């Protein structure tokens, strides 16, 4: 990352890792309307009023990916707000969306997060080396998978229906290839020449740290931070995402499923490991 150059920080989830809470944390404490925290001064999360946008600030950038809004006045207003915020920010701009994990095949939604972010990068004219994409790595991996099943599919029909239903095959495949594949998401953005930081949620919590603070202090390069806590915001923390037990699976089934996810993660980790543009916290 270029020293003293303005930065674009992108919070890319993925889904069911606590990313929504992280987005809300930044949209609150780095709000560009002047209501944010002084310790994040110079950093801005674009906030603006537009009567046709009903999403809260923490979810507003979903509209940059949602293909139903491509080319609409609503999306144009949002991109204009990002541009204006960038022009007035001293240190940089922070944006985030739960849909920024849609970087691979998306047969169910057709979303293209990479294309959406490339449009923003080109719009504000930020250099590739001054873009930072932050991702959360949730462990156990089965916990994230269980939350995806519980919150985004018909969990009341049971886990077996979830994994076997032909009607949900495209949707299930999209979640597996993107949200459940965080290091593939990291590798995809890394290949654009952007910087990547992945926060190990379990390790962060065991160290009695906070995911949002860890991302902030990495982006701030330690400024206004003390032992990986943003000064003045030590009591502003995010909660761990809830877990949902997967019915019908015994201990061995859970172990085998965990190993499948970890094996895939290890493949992409070897692709990223050693790169000066990749950091695992």
VENWOUR-V93745 format. One record per pair of residues at least 12 apart in sequence whose ideal C-beta (glycine too) atoms are under 10 Angstrom apart, sorted by the first residue. I is the first residue (numbers start at 1). J is the second residue. Records with the same first field share a line. If there is no record, write none. Layout:
BEGIN
I: J + J
END
This chain:
BEGIN
1: 92 + 127 + 129 + 130 + 131 + 132 + 194 + 195 + 219 + 221 + 277
2: 126 + 127 + 129 + 130
3: 221
4: 91
5: 91 + 92 + 126 + 127 + 129 + 130
6: 42 + 43 + 86 + 87 + 89 + 90 + 91 + 92 + 93 + 124 + 125 + 126 + 127 + 130
7: 43 + 89 + 91 + 92 + 93 + 94 + 126 + 127 + 129 + 130 + 131 + 132 + 195 + 219 + 220 + 221
8: 82 + 86 + 89 + 92 + 93 + 94 + 95 + 117 + 120 + 121 + 124 + 126 + 127 + 130 + 131 + 132 + 133 + 194
9: 26 + 30 + 43 + 45 + 91 + 92 + 93 + 94 + 95 + 96 + 130 + 131 + 132 + 133 + 134 + 195 + 197 + 215 + 216 + 218 + 219 + 220
10: 61 + 93 + 94 + 95 + 96 + 97 + 100 + 113 + 117 + 120 + 121 + 131 + 132 + 133 + 134 + 135 + 189 + 194 + 195 + 196
11: 23 + 25 + 26 + 27 + 45 + 58 + 61 + 94 + 95 + 96 + 97 + 98 + 100 + 132 + 133 + 134 + 135 + 136 + 212 + 215 + 219
12: 95 + 96 + 97 + 98 + 99 + 100 + 101 + 102 + 103 + 113 + 117 + 133 + 134 + 135 + 136 + 182 + 185 + 186 + 188 + 189 + 196
13: 96 + 97 + 98 + 99 + 100 + 101 + 102 + 113 + 134 + 135 + 136 + 138 + 178 + 179 + 182 + 185
14: 98 + 99 + 100 + 101 + 102 + 103 + 135 + 136 + 137 + 138 + 144 + 148 + 175 + 178 + 179 + 180 + 181 + 182 + 185 + 186
15: 98 + 99 + 100 + 101 + 102 + 138 + 144 + 147 + 148 + 151 + 152 + 175 + 178 + 179 + 180 + 182 + 241
16: 98 + 101 + 136 + 138 + 143 + 144 + 145 + 146 + 147 + 148 + 149 + 150 + 151 + 152 + 175 + 179 + 180 + 241 + 242 + 244
17: 98 + 101 + 135 + 136 + 137 + 138 + 139 + 143 + 144 + 147 + 179 + 182 + 199 + 201 + 211 + 241
18: 136 + 138 + 144 + 147 + 199 + 201 + 205 + 211 + 212 + 238 + 239 + 240 + 241 + 242
19: 58 + 96 + 97 + 98 + 100 + 101 + 134 + 135 + 136 + 138 + 179 + 211 + 212 + 238 + 241
20: 56 + 58 + 59 + 96 + 97 + 98 + 238 + 241
21: 58 + 136 + 211 + 212 + 237 + 238 + 239 + 240 + 241
22: 58 + 96 + 134 + 136 + 199 + 210 + 211 + 212 + 213 + 214 + 215 + 216 + 238
23: 45 + 56 + 57 + 58 + 59 + 60 + 61 + 62 + 94 + 95 + 96 + 97 + 98 + 100 + 212 + 238
24: 56 + 57 + 58 + 59 + 96 + 212 + 238
25: 45 + 58 + 96 + 210 + 211 + 212 + 213 + 215 + 216 + 230 + 233 + 236 + 237 + 238
26: 40 + 43 + 44 + 45 + 57 + 58 + 94 + 95 + 96 + 134 + 212 + 215 + 216 + 219
27: 45 + 46 + 47 + 56 + 57 + 58 + 59 + 60 + 61 + 94 + 95 + 96
28: 40 + 45 + 47 + 57 + 58 + 233 + 236
29: 43 + 45 + 94 + 212 + 216 + 230 + 232 + 233 + 236
30: 42 + 43 + 44 + 45 + 46 + 47 + 89 + 91 + 92 + 93 + 94 + 216 + 219
31: 44 + 45 + 46 + 47 + 57
32: 44 + 45 + 46 + 47 + 48 + 57 + 81 + 82 + 84 + 85 + 86 + 88 + 89 + 93 + 94
33: 45 + 46 + 47 + 48 + 49 + 57
34: 47
35: 47
37: 216 + 224 + 230 + 231 + 232 + 233 + 236
38: 224 + 231 + 232 + 233
39: 216 + 220 + 223 + 224 + 225 + 229 + 230 + 231 + 232 + 233
40: 91 + 94 + 216 + 219 + 220 + 223 + 224 + 230 + 231 + 232 + 233
41: 90 + 91 + 224
42: 89 + 90 + 91 + 92 + 220 + 223 + 224
43: 89 + 90 + 91 + 92 + 93 + 94 + 216 + 219 + 220 + 223 + 224
44: 82 + 84 + 85 + 86 + 88 + 89 + 90 + 91 + 92 + 93 + 94 + 95
45: 57 + 58 + 60 + 61 + 85 + 89 + 93 + 94 + 95 + 96
46: 60 + 61 + 78 + 79 + 80 + 81 + 82 + 83 + 84 + 85 + 86 + 89 + 93 + 94 + 95
47: 60 + 81 + 85
48: 60 + 77 + 78 + 80 + 81 + 82 + 84 + 85
49: 81
50: 73 + 74 + 77 + 78 + 81
52: 72 + 73 + 74 + 77
53: 69 + 74 + 75 + 77 + 78 + 81
58: 96 + 97 + 98
59: 96 + 97 + 98 + 99
60: 78 + 81 + 95 + 96 + 97
61: 78 + 82 + 95 + 96 + 97 + 98 + 99 + 100 + 116 + 117 + 120
62: 96 + 97 + 98 + 99 + 100 + 111 + 116
63: 75 + 77 + 78 + 79 + 97 + 99 + 116
64: 78 + 79 + 82 + 95 + 97 + 99 + 100 + 113 + 115 + 116 + 117 + 119 + 120
65: 97 + 98 + 99 + 100 + 101 + 102 + 106 + 109 + 111 + 112 + 113 + 114 + 115 + 116 + 117
66: 97 + 99 + 109 + 110 + 111 + 116
67: 106 + 109 + 110 + 111 + 112 + 115 + 116
68: 109 + 110
70: 112 + 115 + 116 + 119
75: 116 + 119
78: 95 + 120
79: 116 + 119 + 120 + 123 + 124
80: 123
82: 95 + 119 + 120 + 123 + 124
83: 120 + 123 + 124 + 125
84: 124
85: 124
86: 120 + 123 + 124 + 125 + 126
87: 124
89: 124
91: 219 + 220 + 221 + 223
92: 124 + 126 + 130 + 131 + 132 + 219 + 220
93: 120 + 124 + 126
94: 132 + 134 + 215 + 216 + 219
95: 117 + 120
96: 134 + 215
97: 113 + 116 + 117
98: 179
99: 111 + 112 + 113 + 116 + 178 + 179
100: 113 + 114 + 116 + 117 + 133 + 134 + 135 + 178 + 185 + 189
101: 113 + 135 + 175 + 177 + 178 + 179 + 180 + 181 + 182 + 184 + 185 + 188
102: 114 + 116 + 174 + 175 + 177 + 178 + 179 + 185
103: 115 + 117 + 177 + 178 + 181 + 184 + 185 + 186 + 187 + 188 + 189 + 191 + 192
104: 173 + 174 + 176 + 177 + 178 + 181 + 184 + 185 + 188
105: 170 + 173 + 174 + 176 + 177 + 178
106: 170 + 171 + 173 + 174 + 175 + 177 + 178
107: 169 + 170 + 171 + 173 + 174 + 177
108: 168 + 169 + 170 + 171 + 172 + 173 + 174 + 175
109: 170 + 171 + 174 + 178
110: 174
111: 174 + 178
113: 178 + 185 + 188 + 189
114: 185 + 188 + 189 + 191 + 192
117: 131 + 133 + 189 + 192 + 194
118: 192
121: 192 + 193 + 194
126: 194
127: 193 + 194
128: 192 + 193 + 194 + 195 + 277
129: 193 + 194 + 195 + 277
130: 194 + 195
131: 189 + 192 + 193 + 194 + 195 + 196 + 277
132: 189 + 194 + 195 + 196 + 197 + 215 + 218 + 219 + 277 + 279
133: 185 + 186 + 188 + 189 + 190 + 192 + 194 + 195 + 196 + 197 + 198 + 277
134: 186 + 195 + 196 + 197 + 198 + 199 + 211 + 212 + 214 + 215 + 216 + 218 + 219 + 279 + 281
135: 182 + 183 + 185 + 186 + 189 + 196 + 197 + 198 + 199 + 215
136: 182 + 198 + 199 + 200 + 201 + 204 + 211 + 212 + 214 + 215 + 241
137: 182 + 183 + 186 + 198 + 199 + 200 + 201 + 202 + 203 + 204 + 211 + 265 + 269 + 280 + 281
138: 180 + 182 + 199 + 200 + 201 + 202 + 211 + 240 + 241 + 243
139: 200 + 201 + 202 + 203 + 205 + 258 + 261 + 262 + 265
140: 202 + 243 + 254 + 255 + 257 + 258 + 261 + 262
141: 180 + 182 + 257 + 258 + 259 + 260 + 261 + 262 + 264 + 265
142: 243 + 245 + 246 + 249 + 253 + 254 + 255 + 256 + 257 + 258 + 259 + 260 + 261 + 262
143: 201 + 202 + 240 + 241 + 242 + 243 + 244 + 245 + 246 + 258
144: 175 + 179 + 180 + 182 + 201 + 241 + 243 + 261
145: 159 + 162 + 175 + 176 + 179 + 180 + 244 + 246 + 257 + 258 + 260 + 261
146: 159 + 242 + 243 + 244 + 245 + 246 + 247 + 249 + 254 + 257
147: 179 + 241 + 242 + 243 + 244
148: 162 + 172 + 175 + 176 + 179 + 180 + 244
149: 162 + 163 + 172 + 175 + 244 + 246 + 247
150: 162 + 242 + 243 + 244 + 245 + 246
151: 241 + 242 + 244
152: 168 + 171 + 172 + 175 + 179
153: 165 + 168 + 171 + 172 + 175
154: 167 + 168
155: 244 + 246 + 247
158: 246 + 247 + 248
159: 245 + 246 + 247 + 248 + 249 + 253
160: 247 + 248 + 249
162: 246 + 247
163: 246 + 248
176: 261 + 264
180: 261 + 264 + 265
181: 261 + 264 + 265 + 268
182: 198 + 265 + 268
183: 196 + 198 + 264 + 265 + 266 + 267 + 268 + 269 + 270 + 271 + 272 + 278 + 280
184: 264 + 265 + 267 + 268 + 271
185: 198 + 268
186: 198 + 268 + 269 + 271 + 272 + 278 + 280
187: 267 + 268 + 269 + 271 + 272 + 275 + 278
188: 268
189: 277
190: 268 + 271 + 272 + 275 + 277 + 278
191: 271 + 272
193: 277
194: 277
195: 218 + 219 + 275 + 276 + 277 + 278 + 279
196: 272 + 275 + 277 + 278 + 279 + 280
197: 214 + 215 + 218 + 219 + 277 + 278 + 279 + 280 + 281
198: 269 + 272 + 278 + 279 + 280 + 281
199: 211 + 212 + 213 + 214 + 215 + 218 + 279 + 280 + 281
200: 214 + 280 + 281
201: 214 + 238 + 240 + 241 + 281
202: 240
203: 280 + 281
204: 228 + 281
205: 240
207: 228 + 281
208: 228
209: 227 + 228 + 229 + 237 + 281
210: 228 + 229 + 230 + 233 + 234 + 236 + 237 + 238 + 239
211: 237 + 238 + 240 + 281
212: 230 + 233 + 236 + 237 + 238
213: 225 + 227 + 228 + 229 + 230 + 233 + 234 + 236 + 237 + 238
214: 228 + 229 + 230 + 281
215: 230 + 281
216: 228 + 229 + 230 + 233
217: 229 + 230 + 231 + 281
218: 279 + 281
228: 281
END
